[in-house]
Amino acid sequence: MSLATETTQPISSKFQGRILRTFMLVVLPLAILPIIIIASIFVMRAKNIILEQFDIQLNANSDILANDIESWLTTGNIRLDAATHQPSLQEALDQALTPGFQETTEFAARREYILTTLQAINHKRGTVTFDDFLIVTPSGEVLISSNQQWEKSNIANTEYFRTLTEASDSLAYYAPKPLTSDQLVIFTHVPYQHKESSTAHILGILNPLKLQAVLESAVDYDPNISSYIITKNERFFDIDPHKGDLRILEPSADQTEKLLPLEAQNIPGSNNNQTKAISLRTFDHTQVIANYRWIPSLKTGLVIEIPETVVFQQLRSIIPFAIAILGFLVVFLGISLLLATRRLVGPIQTLTQTVQAFRQGDWDQHVAVKQNNEIGLLSYTFNQMAAELSNLYHSMETQVKERTNELQTRSSQFEATAQVARASAAIRDIDTLLINTTKLISQYFGFYHVGIFLLDENKRYAILQAANSEGGQQMLARGHKLRVGRTGVVGYVAETGLARIALDVGADRYFFDNPNLPETRSEAALALKIQNRVIGVLDVQSKESESFSEADTEVLQIMTDQISLAIENAHLLDEGQRTIRELQSLSGEYIHQTWGQYLGDQSKAYHYDRVRVAPASQHQITSMGAIQQNQIQMRKDSDGGQILTIPIVFRERSIGSIALRRDSDEPVWTSDDQELAQEVSIQIAVALENARLLEKFQDRVTREQLSREITEKMQLATDMDDLVQSTIQDISSALSASDVVLHLGTEAELQDRLNPSSLPGDNQQ
């Protein structure tokens, strides 16, 4: 029941400290997790506060820059609009826009006057507001321009011109063709109502220096801040730090995804100057916080950025301090949990050691109950369980021994049953089978007397057939038998077919006090049955009272069934063999008769002299001894030759023989020669029988064919005479009959014809 010490020790070391480690691995993460969550929330909150602060700062800077740009655009628009309202300029514009006036000599003077008047705008306050001016006809043709190369160009179908004419405002546009292909141009548009009720357009191209100054001023608020604009046609421009000029930039994939398309998607409230803050990666792959807004008066987006490293610089300085505090808390919690766990696990370890000792067979082990808690209750419960298990163990040992002995006995009994079954299958002699069975039952069950009775044909007596005891042998010698239904337990079972067990023979009314078996104290008899038909009785007697248990009876019943089946099989085998012998005898007799009918009075013999095969003469048959034999014979003839005679046997009947002769100077016949000749004779017998059957079949076919031909001729006859003559002739020919008489009439008429007194002079044939 206990394991060896060397087996238990590795198992103990395998599980040692598992509770402590498990408790630490479970509780410590649960304690640390809230701290990590609180720290994460703190960091996230601090990050959001910092983002909000910088967003406010960037938004304020964006407001200032946007206001500067809008103020600059408004100033330019006001100056251009004020100029167009001068009466002298309006008069000159009306003349220049008059169809056909461009072909006159006065157009050049008017062109010069218009450009001079517009250029005067730049000198009112000493600052250059516009670089160039364009007068565009209602059809979109550039009529007058300060850049003479632009005149005669048509910009009616361009995006920037349509935007300007629809909004009547300013616009920043990169490479407005056909005016230029690689420059940022800032337009201000003022519509001009021509006297012929058509609208012309006055475009002023603003000087970009003011825009550069506005973008550069973003650095004044914070040196880490950078800014750039996004034009209507989605081009990015910032200030070149080396040259101080506007330069075009190639946006990153992140900027393209989050900022474009500019007006339609990404900037909410594009019509009321609202802003939006996002995180993105810039041109030089720097992660930044960006604030961008839409400037409606310029149709342009303004973006202000600050690197995330600057934004979260203060937060990063706090992280090491937070990590140090977190580490201190983790160590403190770990030590506290370790001490608490050891205090909790200590009693459990003591209980575990006691259980291991108890498991190794020390049934007197008990645990001291020191704590008034669940562990104390566990120790108390273990002590009770240990006491109960100790009692149960000793009880089980006793039961195991009893069951082991019982199983050994039962195993021996089933082994005897198996041997009886094997003997039943192997032994065909009933007497031998019954004798062996009685010995096996006595040997494996320990009964001193075992007897087997079989009923006689009239079912009147049960006759003892086999017994193992000395008294049983004496009873066999005198032909012991018991009357069915009248004598003893055996007689009762033979009549009723019911098993009878007398645990105390003195108290059983059916018990027969046999003087040859004086030591019998208990007896059991079981019927041998075949399909509910009693054929005998198995009688078992013991020297001890109450010697037969229910299990013994069940095994003995199995044996009786096997014995009954074996007896029945032996009877069936005897009957089958007897039937086979009778059939073989009848078959041989039939073969003998059929061959006798086939050969008739004349036998057939053939002789081979190494030259040819010819019918054998009577002298050759007699000299060779080729007469019908029933066994192989060897003899010498008068010349010293060796003659071997082999019978031709078919179905145990000899139908002929083969005689073989060797000269005196040739080797004698060996056993191999005899075997070969015998095998050949067997094949000859089969071939002869097949040939006879074939000949008989062919003869029958011939007869049936003749019968069919006669019938066909009879069916072709047209009258009675032809039918009779044809039939008589065919029967005579088929049966080789010399005379044939065919009579038609009653039996009385036939008798009259057979009467000599009534016969005519000639016979009718």
C-alpha positions in Angstrom: 0.0 0.0 0.0 3.0 2.4 0.5 5.5 3.6 -2.0 9.3 3.1 -1.6 11.2 6.0 0.0 13.4 6.5 -3.1 10.3 6.9 -5.2 8.6 9.3 -2.8 11.6 11.6 -2.4 11.7 12.9 -6.0 7.9 13.4 -6.0 8.2 15.5 -2.8 11.0 17.7 -4.2 8.9 18.1 -7.4 6.0 19.6 -5.5 8.0 21.4 -2.7 7.1 25.1 -2.5 4.5 25.0 -5.2 1.8 26.7 -3.1 4.2 29.5 -2.1 5.3 30.1 -5.7 1.7 29.9 -7.0 0.4 32.3 -4.3 3.2 34.8 -5.1 2.6 34.5 -8.9 -1.1 35.0 -8.4 -1.3 37.6 -5.7 1.7 39.7 -6.6 0.5 40.5 -10.1 -2.9 41.3 -8.7 -1.3 43.8 -6.3 1.0 45.3 -8.9 -1.7 45.6 -11.6 -3.6 48.4 -9.8 -0.4 50.4 -9.3 0.5 50.0 -13.0 -3.0 51.1 -14.0 -2.9 54.1 -11.7 0.6 55.0 -13.0 -0.7 54.6 -16.6 -3.7 56.8 -15.9 -1.4 59.4 -14.3 0.9 59.4 -17.4 -2.0 59.5 -19.8 -3.6 62.4 -17.9 -0.4 64.3 -17.7 0.1 63.7 -21.5 -3.4 65.0 -22.2 -2.9 68.1 -20.1 0.4 68.8 -21.8 -1.3 68.3 -25.2 -4.1 70.7 -24.2 -1.6 73.3 -23.1 0.4 73.1 -26.3 -2.7 73.0 -28.4 -3.8 76.3 -26.8 -0.4 77.7 -27.4 -0.4 76.6 -31.1 -4.0 77.8 -31.5 -3.1 81.2 -30.2 -0.1 81.4 -32.5 -2.2 80.2 -35.4 -4.7 83.0 -34.6 -2.0 85.6 -34.7 -0.5 84.4 -37.9 -3.9 84.0 -39.6 -4.9 87.5 -38.5 -1.7 89.0 -39.9 -2.3 87.2 -43.2 -5.9 88.3 -43.4 -5.0 91.9 -42.5 -2.4 91.9 -45.2 -4.9 90.5 -47.8 -7.6 93.0 -46.6 -5.2 95.9 -47.0 -4.2 94.9 -50.5 -7.9 94.3 -51.5 -8.9 97.7 -50.2 -6.1 99.5 -52.0 -6.9 97.7 -55.3 -10.6 98.4 -54.9 -10.1 102.1 -54.0 -7.9 102.5 -57.1 -10.6 101.0 -59.4 -13.1 103.6 -58.2 -11.0 106.6 -59.4 -13.0 108.3 -62.2 -10.0 108.8 -64.4 -9.0 105.1 -64.1 -12.6 104.0 -64.8 -12.7 106.2 -67.9 -9.5 104.7 -69.1 -10.6 101.2 -68.4 -13.9 101.7 -70.2 -12.1 102.9 -73.3 -9.5 100.0 -73.1 -12.3 97.3 -72.7 -14.3 98.7 -75.6 -14.2 96.2 -78.5 -11.9 97.3 -81.3 -10.2 100.0 -79.2 -7.2 97.7 -78.8 -6.4 98.2 -82.5 -6.2 102.0 -82.3 -3.1 104.1 -81.7 -4.6 105.5 -78.5 -4.6 102.0 -76.8 -0.9 102.2 -75.9 -1.4 105.5 -74.1 -4.4 104.2 -72.2 -2.5 101.0 -71.3 0.4 103.0 -69.9 -1.9 105.3 -67.9 -3.8 102.4 -66.3 -0.6 100.6 -65.2 0.9 103.8 -63.8 -2.3 104.5 -61.8 -2.3 101.0 -60.4 1.5 101.1 -59.5 0.8 104.3 -57.6 -0.9 102.1 -55.0 2.5 100.7 -53.9 3.9 104.2 -53.1 1.2 105.6 -50.9 2.7 104.3 -47.6 6.2 103.4 -48.8 5.6 99.6 -48.9 5.4 97.4 -52.0 2.0 95.7 -51.9 1.7 94.5 -55.5 4.3 93.2 -57.9 2.1 93.0 -61.0 -1.4 93.8 -62.3 -3.6 92.2 -64.8 -6.7 93.6 -66.6 -8.8 90.6 -67.8 -11.7 90.9 -70.2 -15.0 89.2 -69.5 -13.9 86.4 -71.9 -10.8 85.6 -69.8 -8.2 87.2 -72.0 -5.4 89.2 -70.4 -5.8 92.6 -72.0 -3.3 94.6 -70.0 -0.5 93.4 -67.7 2.5 94.9 -66.0 4.3 91.8 -67.3 3.9 92.3 -71.1 4.6 88.6 -71.7 1.2 87.7 -70.1 -0.8 89.9 -72.4 -3.0 88.1 -75.0 -3.1 85.0 -72.7 -6.4 83.5 -72.0 -7.0 82.2 -68.4 -10.8 81.7 -68.6 -10.6 77.9 -68.1 -8.1 77.8 -65.3 -9.0 76.7 -61.8 -7.5 79.7 -60.1 -9.4 82.2 -62.3 -12.7 80.5 -61.7 -12.1 80.5 -58.0 -11.2 84.2 -58.0 -14.2 85.2 -60.1 -16.6 83.1 -58.0 -15.3 84.3 -54.5 -14.2 87.8 -55.4 -11.4 87.4 -52.9 -7.7 86.5 -52.7 -6.0 83.2 -53.6 -2.6 81.6 -53.2 -1.8 79.3 -56.2 1.3 77.5 -57.3 2.3 77.7 -61.0 -0.8 79.3 -62.4 -0.5 78.5 -66.1 -0.1 80.1 -68.6 1.3 82.9 -66.5 4.1 80.9 -64.8 5.1 77.2 -64.3 7.2 77.2 -61.1 6.2 80.1 -58.8 3.8 80.7 -56.0 1.5 83.5 -57.0 -0.9 85.4 -54.6 -3.8 86.9 -56.4 -6.2 89.7 -55.2 -9.3 90.0 -57.4 -11.6 93.1 -57.8 -14.4 92.8 -60.3 -15.0 95.8 -62.6 -18.4 96.6 -64.1 -17.9 97.8 -67.7 -20.3 100.4 -69.1 -21.7 97.9 -71.5 -23.0 95.8 -68.5 -20.2 93.2 -68.8 -17.9 92.3 -65.9 -14.1 92.6 -66.4 -11.6 91.6 -63.8 -8.7 93.4 -62.2 -6.1 91.1 -60.7 -3.3 92.2 -58.4 -0.4 89.9 -57.7 0.7 90.5 -54.1 4.3 90.6 -53.1 5.1 87.3 -51.1 7.5 89.1 -48.7 4.6 89.8 -46.3 3.6 86.1 -46.3 7.2 85.1 -45.7 7.4 87.6 -42.8 4.2 86.1 -41.3 5.6 82.5 -41.5 8.9 83.6 -40.1 7.2 85.3 -37.1 6.0 81.9 -35.9 9.6 81.2 -34.6 9.4 84.4 -32.5 6.8 82.8 -30.3 8.8 79.6 -29.8 12.0 78.6 -31.6 10.8 75.0 -31.7 7.7 75.9 -33.7 7.6 75.7 -37.5 4.9 76.7 -40.0 3.9 76.2 -43.6 0.9 76.8 -45.9 -1.0 74.5 -48.2 -2.3 76.2 -51.4 -5.6 75.6 -53.2 -3.9 73.1 -55.6 -2.4 71.2 -52.6 1.1 72.4 -52.7 3.1 72.8 -49.4 5.3 75.9 -48.8 7.5 76.9 -45.9 10.5 79.3 -45.4 13.9 78.1 -46.5 16.0 78.6 -43.3 19.1 79.4 -45.3 17.8 81.7 -48.0 14.7 83.1 -46.2 12.5 82.5 -49.3 9.4 80.5 -49.8 10.2 76.9 -50.9 8.0 74.1 -52.1 8.0 70.9 -50.0 7.3 67.2 -50.8 4.7 66.1 -48.2 5.2 62.8 -46.2 2.7 60.0 -46.6 1.3 60.8 -43.1 0.8 64.5 -44.1 -0.9 63.5 -47.4 -3.3 61.1 -45.6 -4.2 63.4 -42.7 -4.2 66.9 -44.4 -5.5 66.3 -47.9 -7.8 67.0 -49.5 -7.5 70.2 -47.7 -10.8 72.1 -47.8 -13.3 69.3 -48.2 -12.4 66.8 -45.5 -9.8 67.5 -42.9 -10.3 71.1 -41.6 -13.6 71.3 -39.8 -15.4 74.6 -39.9 -13.4 75.8 -42.9 -15.7 78.7 -43.3 -15.4 80.0 -39.8 -11.7 79.8 -39.0 -11.9 76.7 -36.7 -8.7 74.7 -36.1 -7.8 71.0 -35.5 -4.8 69.4 -33.7 -3.4 66.1 -34.7 -0.2 64.0 -34.4 1.7 63.3 -37.6 5.1 62.6 -39.2 6.5 65.5 -41.2 8.7 66.0 -44.2 11.9 65.0 -42.3 10.2 62.1 -40.5 9.9 64.1 -37.3 6.8 63.2 -35.1 5.1 66.5 -34.3 1.9 67.9 -32.8 0.3 70.0 -35.6 -2.4 72.7 -35.4 -3.9 73.7 -38.8 -6.6 76.1 -39.9 -8.3 77.2 -43.0 -7.9 80.8 -44.2 -11.0 81.5 -46.3 -9.8 84.9 -47.6 -6.7 83.2 -49.1 -8.2 79.8 -49.8 -5.2 78.4 -48.1 -4.4 76.1 -45.1 -2.0 77.3 -42.4 -0.2 74.6 -40.4 1.9 75.2 -37.2 3.9 72.3 -35.8 6.0 71.6 -32.7 8.0 68.3 -32.2 6.6 65.8 -29.7 10.0 65.5 -28.1 9.6 69.2 -27.1 6.0 68.7 -26.1 6.6 65.7 -23.8 10.0 66.7 -22.5 8.7 67.5 -19.1 6.7 64.2 -19.1 9.8 62.2 -19.9 11.6 63.9 -17.0 8.9 62.6 -14.7 8.9 59.0 -16.0 12.2 57.9 -14.2 10.9 59.2 -10.9 7.6 57.3 -11.5 9.5 54.1 -12.4 11.5 54.4 -9.2 8.4 54.8 -7.1 6.8 51.8 -8.9 9.8 49.6 -8.4 9.9 50.5 -4.7 6.2 49.6 -4.3 6.7 46.3 -6.2 9.6 45.3 -3.9 7.7 46.3 -0.8 4.7 44.4 -1.9 6.8 41.3 -2.8 8.5 41.2 0.6 5.2 41.7 2.4 3.4 39.1 0.4 6.3 36.6 0.9 6.2 37.0 4.7 2.4 36.7 4.7 2.5 33.7 2.4 5.1 31.9 4.4 3.0 32.4 7.6 0.0 31.1 5.7 1.7 28.2 3.9 3.8 27.0 7.0 1.0 25.0 8.6 0.1 23.5 5.2 3.7 22.4 4.7 3.6 20.7 8.1 0.3 19.0 7.1 1.9 17.9 3.8 4.9 16.3 5.6 2.5 14.4 7.9 0.4 13.2 4.9 3.6 11.9 3.2 4.6 10.0 6.3 1.1 8.6 6.5 1.2 7.7 2.9 4.4 5.7 3.4 2.7 3.5 6.0 3.1 5.3 9.3 -0.5 5.1 10.3 0.1 6.6 13.7 0.9 10.1 12.3 -1.4 13.0 13.5 -1.3 16.7 13.0 -1.3 19.1 16.0 -4.3 21.5 15.9 -2.8 24.9 16.8 -5.0 27.4 14.9 -8.6 28.2 15.3 -9.3 28.7 11.5 -9.8 26.8 8.3 -6.3 25.3 8.5 -7.0 24.1 12.1 -10.3 22.6 10.8 -8.3 20.9 8.0 -5.8 19.4 10.5 -8.7 18.1 12.7 -10.4 16.6 9.7 -7.2 14.9 8.6 -6.7 13.3 12.0 -10.2 11.9 11.8 -9.7 10.7 8.2 -6.3 9.1 9.2 -8.0 7.1 11.9 -10.7 5.9 9.6 -8.2 5.1 6.8 -6.1 3.1 9.3 -9.1 1.0 10.3 -10.1 0.7 6.7 -6.6 -0.4 5.6 -6.4 -3.3 8.0 -9.9 -4.3 7.1 -9.1 -4.2 3.4 -5.9 -6.3 3.9 -8.1 -9.0 5.4 -10.6 -8.7 2.6 -7.9 -8.7 -0.1 -6.5 -12.0 1.3 -9.9 -13.6 1.4 -10.7 -12.3 -2.2 -7.3 -13.5 -3.4 -7.9 -17.0 -2.1 -11.3 -17.0 -3.5 -10.0 -15.8 -6.9 -7.3 -18.4 -6.9 -10.0 -21.0 -6.2 -12.2 -19.6 -8.9 -9.3 -19.4 -11.3 -8.5 -23.1 -10.7 -12.2 -23.9 -11.3 -12.3 -22.0 -14.6 -9.0 -23.6 -15.6 -10.7 -27.0 -15.1 -13.7 -25.8 -17.1 -11.3 -24.7 -19.9 -9.6 -28.1 -19.8 -12.9 -29.9 -20.0 -13.8 -27.7 -23.0 -10.5 -28.5 -24.7 -10.9 -32.2 -24.0 -14.5 -32.1 -25.3 -13.2 -30.7 -28.6 -10.2 -33.1 -28.8 -11.4 -36.4 -27.4 -14.0 -38.3 -29.5 -14.2 -41.3 -27.2 -17.0 -40.8 -24.7 -15.6 -43.1 -22.0 -12.2 -41.4 -22.1 -13.8 -38.0 -22.0 -16.0 -38.9 -18.9 -13.0 -40.4 -17.0 -10.8 -37.3 -17.6 -13.7 -35.0 -16.6 -14.2 -36.7 -13.2 -10.5 -36.5 -12.5 -10.3 -32.8 -13.4 -13.3 -31.8 -11.3 -11.9 -33.7 -8.3 -8.4 -32.2 -8.7 -9.5 -28.5 -9.1 -12.6 -28.4 -6.8 -11.3 -30.7 -4.1 -14.3 -33.1 -4.0 -13.3 -36.6 -3.0 -15.9 -38.3 -5.3 -17.1 -37.2 -8.7 -19.4 -39.5 -10.8 -21.1 -39.2 -14.1 -24.3 -41.2 -14.8 -26.0 -41.7 -18.2 -29.6 -42.7 -18.7 -30.4 -45.9 -20.5 -32.5 -46.0 -23.7 -35.7 -46.5 -21.8 -34.9 -43.6 -19.3 -35.5 -46.0 -16.4 -32.1 -46.2 -14.9 -29.1 -43.8 -14.5 -26.0 -45.9 -15.0 -22.6 -44.9 -13.6 -20.2 -44.4 -16.5 -17.1 -42.8 -14.8 -15.9 -42.0 -11.3 -12.6 -40.9 -9.8 -12.8 -42.2 -6.2 -12.0 -45.7 -5.0 -15.6 -46.3 -4.0 -16.7 -45.1 -7.4 -14.4 -47.7 -9.0 -16.0 -50.4 -7.0 -19.4 -49.2 -8.1 -18.3 -49.2 -11.8 -17.0 -52.8 -11.4 -20.4 -54.1 -10.3 -22.4 -51.9 -12.8 -23.9 -49.5 -10.4 -27.2 -47.9 -11.4 -30.0 -46.0 -9.8 -33.7 -46.0 -10.5 -34.9 -42.7 -12.1 -37.2 -40.8 -9.7 -36.9 -43.3 -6.9 -33.3 -43.7 -5.7 -31.2 -40.9 -4.2 -30.4 -37.4 -5.3 -29.2 -38.7 -8.7 -32.6 -40.3 -9.3 -34.4 -37.1 -8.4 -32.3 -35.0 -10.8 -32.6 -37.6 -13.6 -36.4 -37.4 -13.4 -36.9 -33.7 -12.9 -33.9 -32.2 -14.7 -33.4 -29.8 -11.7 -30.2 -29.4 -9.8 -30.2 -30.8 -6.3 -27.8 -29.7 -3.6 -27.7 -31.4 -0.2 -25.5 -29.3 2.1 -26.2 -31.8 4.9 -26.9 -35.2 3.5 -28.4 -36.3 6.9 -31.2 -33.8 6.5 -32.0 -34.4 2.8 -34.8 -36.8 2.2 -33.5 -37.8 -1.3 -30.1 -38.8 -0.1 -29.0 -42.4 -0.8 -26.6 -43.8 1.8 -24.1 -45.5 -0.4 -21.9 -48.0 1.5 -19.1 -47.4 -1.0 -19.0 -43.7 -0.1 -19.4 -43.6 3.7 -17.5 -40.2 4.2 -20.1 -38.1 2.2 -21.4 -35.1 4.2 -22.7 -33.0 1.3 -23.7 -33.8 -2.2 -24.6 -31.9 -5.4 -26.2 -33.4 -8.6 -26.7 -31.5 -11.8 -28.5 -32.7 -14.9 -26.8 -33.3 -18.2 -29.2 -31.9 -20.8 -29.5 -31.6 -24.6 -32.3 -29.3 -25.6 -34.1 -29.7 -22.3 -33.8 -33.5 -22.6 -32.0 -35.1 -19.7 -29.3 -37.6 -20.8 -27.4 -38.0 -17.5 -26.4 -36.6 -14.2 -23.1 -35.2 -12.8 -22.8 -36.3 -9.1 -20.3 -34.5 -6.8 -19.8 -35.5 -3.1 -17.7 -33.8 -0.4 -16.4 -34.9 3.0 -17.4 -31.5 4.5 -20.8 -30.1 5.2 -22.1 -27.1 3.3 -19.2 -27.5 0.9 -21.0 -26.1 -2.2 -21.3 -22.4 -2.7 -23.4 -20.6 -5.4 -20.3 -19.9 -7.4 -19.3 -23.6 -7.3 -22.7 -24.5 -8.6 -22.5 -22.0 -11.4 -19.1 -23.4 -12.6 -20.3 -27.0 -12.3 -23.4 -26.1 -14.3 -21.1 -24.8 -17.1 -19.2 -28.0 -16.9 -22.3 -30.1 -17.2 -23.4 -28.1 -20.3 -20.0 -28.8 -21.9 -20.1 -32.5 -21.0 -23.6 -32.7 -22.4 -22.5 -31.0 -25.6 -19.5 -33.3 -25.9 -21.6 -36.4 -25.4 -24.1 -35.3 -28.0 -21.3 -34.4 -30.4 -19.7 -37.8 -29.9 -23.1 -39.5 -30.6 -23.6 -37.3 -33.7 -20.1 -38.1 -34.8 -20.6 -41.8 -34.4 -23.9 -41.6 -36.3 -22.3 -39.5 -39.0 -19.4 -41.8 -39.5 -21.8 -44.8 -39.6 -23.9 -43.0 -42.2 -20.8 -42.1 -44.3 -19.7 -45.7 -44.2 -23.1 -46.9 -45.4 -23.2 -44.3 -48.1 -19.7 -45.3 -49.2 -20.7 -49.0 -49.2 -23.8 -48.2 -51.3 -21.8 -46.0 -53.6 -19.2 -48.7 -54.1 -21.8 -51.3 -54.8 -23.5 -49.0 -57.3 -20.1 -48.4 -59.0 -19.5 -52.2 -59.1 -22.9 -52.8 -60.6 -22.7 -50.1 -63.2 -19.2 -51.2 -64.3 -20.5 -54.8 -64.4 -23.4 -53.7 -66.7 -21.0 -51.6 -68.8 -18.5 -54.4 -69.4 -21.0 -57.2 -69.6 -19.7 -60.7 -69.9 -16.5 -59.6 -71.6 -13.6 -57.7 -69.9 -11.4 -55.3 -71.7 -7.6 -55.5 -71.6 -4.8 -53.8 -73.5 -1.1 -54.7 -73.8 1.8 -52.4 -74.5 5.2 -53.9 -75.5 7.1 -50.6 -76.0 6.1 -50.6 -79.7 2.4 -50.4 -79.8 -0.8 -50.7 -77.8 -3.1 -53.6 -78.8 -5.9 -55.7 -77.2 -4.3 -58.2 -74.7 -4.7 -61.9 -75.3 -5.9 -64.2 -72.5 -2.4 -65.6 -72.3 -0.9 -62.1 -71.7 -3.5 -61.4 -69.1 -2.9 -64.6 -67.3 0.9 -64.5 -67.5 1.0 -60.9 -66.3 -1.5 -61.5 -63.5 -3.5 -58.5 -64.7 -6.6 -59.7 -63.0 -8.7 -57.6 -60.7 -6.8 -57.1 -57.4 -7.7 -55.3 -54.2 -4.1 -54.4 -53.2 -0.7 -53.9 -54.6 1.3 -57.1 -55.4 4.8 -57.8 -56.5 6.0 -61.2 -57.9 8.4 -62.8 -60.3 7.4 -64.8 -63.4 9.0 -67.9 -64.8 11.7 -65.9 -66.7 12.8 -64.0 -63.6 11.0 -60.8 -64.6 9.6 -58.5 -61.9 5.8 -57.9 -62.1 4.1 -55.1 -60.1 0.2 -55.2 -60.0 -1.7 -52.1 -59.0 -5.5 -52.2 -58.5 -7.6 -49.5 -60.2 -9.9 -48.4 -57.4 -12.8 -45.9 -57.7 -14.8 -45.2 -54.5 -13.3 -48.1 -52.6 -14.3 -50.5 -55.4 -11.8 -52.2 -57.7 -12.8 -51.8 -61.4 -9.5 -53.2 -62.9 -5.8 -53.4 -62.5 -2.5 -52.4 -64.0 0.4 -55.0 -64.4 3.9 -53.6 -64.9 6.9 -55.9 -65.8 10.6 -55.3 -65.7 13.2 -57.7 -67.0 15.5 -59.6 -64.6 18.4 -57.3 -65.5 16.5 -54.1 -64.7 16.2 -52.5 -61.2 13.7 -53.9 -58.8 10.5 -51.9 -58.0 11.0 -49.3 -55.3 8.5 -47.7 -52.9 8.7 -44.5 -55.0 7.8 -46.5 -58.1 4.9 -48.1 -56.2 3.6 -44.6 -55.1 3.9 -43.2 -58.6 2.1 -46.2 -60.1 -0.6 -45.9 -57.4 -1.1 -42.2 -58.1 -1.4 -43.0 -61.8 -4.0 -45.7 -61.1 -6.1 -43.2 -59.2 -6.0 -40.8 -62.1 -6.9 -43.7 -64.5 -9.8 -44.6 -62.3 -11.2 -41.1 -62.4 -10.6 -40.8 -66.2 -12.3 -44.2 -66.8 -15.3 -43.2 -64.8 -15.5 -39.9 -66.6 -15.2 -41.7 -70.0 -17.9 -44.2 -69.0 -20.3 -41.4 -67.9 -19.5 -39.5 -71.1 -20.2 -42.5 -73.3 -23.5 -43.1 -71.4 -24.5 -39.5 -71.8 -23.7 -39.6 -75.6 -25.7 -42.8 -75.9 -28.6 -41.1 -74.2 -28.3 -38.1 -76.4 -28.4 -40.4 -79.5 -31.5 -42.2 -78.2 -33.3 -38.9 -77.6 -32.3 -37.7 -81.0 -33.7 -40.8 -82.6 -36.9 -40.4 -80.6 -37.2 -36.8 -81.7 -36.7 -37.8 -85.4 -39.3 -40.6 -85.2 -41.8 -38.1 -83.6 -41.2 -35.6 -86.3 -41.8 -38.2 -89.1 -45.0 -39.2 -87.3 -46.2 -35.6 -87.2 -45.6 -35.4 -91.0 -47.8 -38.4 -91.9 -51.0 -37.5 -93.7 -53.1 -40.6 -93.0 -53.3 -43.6 -90.6 -51.5 -46.1 -92.9 -48.6 -43.8 -93.6 -48.2 -43.1 -89.9 -48.2 -46.8 -89.0 -45.8 -47.9 -91.7 -43.4 -45.0 -91.0 -43.5 -45.7 -87.2 -42.9 -49.5 -87.6 -40.0 -48.9 -90.0 -38.3 -46.3 -87.8 -38.7 -48.4 -84.6 -37.2 -51.5 -86.4 -34.3 -49.5 -87.7 -33.6 -47.7 -84.4 -33.8 -50.8 -82.2 -32.4 -53.3 -84.7 -35.6 -55.4 -84.4 -36.2 -58.1 -87.0 -40.0 -58.2 -86.4 -42.3 -55.5 -85.2 -46.1 -55.8 -84.5 -48.2 -52.8 -83.9 -51.8 -53.6 -82.8 -54.7 -51.1 -82.6 -57.8 -52.3 -80.8 -59.2 -53.4 -77.4 -57.7 -56.1 -75.1 -60.6 -58.5 -76.0 -59.9 -58.1 -79.6 -56.3 -58.8 -79.0 -57.2 -62.0 -77.2 -59.4 -63.1 -80.1 -56.5 -62.5 -82.4 -54.2 -64.5 -80.3 -56.6 -67.4 -80.2 -55.3 -70.0 -82.8 -58.7 -70.8 -84.0 -59.3 -67.2 -85.0 -55.9 -66.5 -86.5 -56.0 -65.9 -90.3 -53.8 -67.7 -92.6 -51.2 -65.0 -92.7 -49.8 -62.8 -89.8 -50.4 -59.1 -90.1 -47.1 -57.4 -89.6 
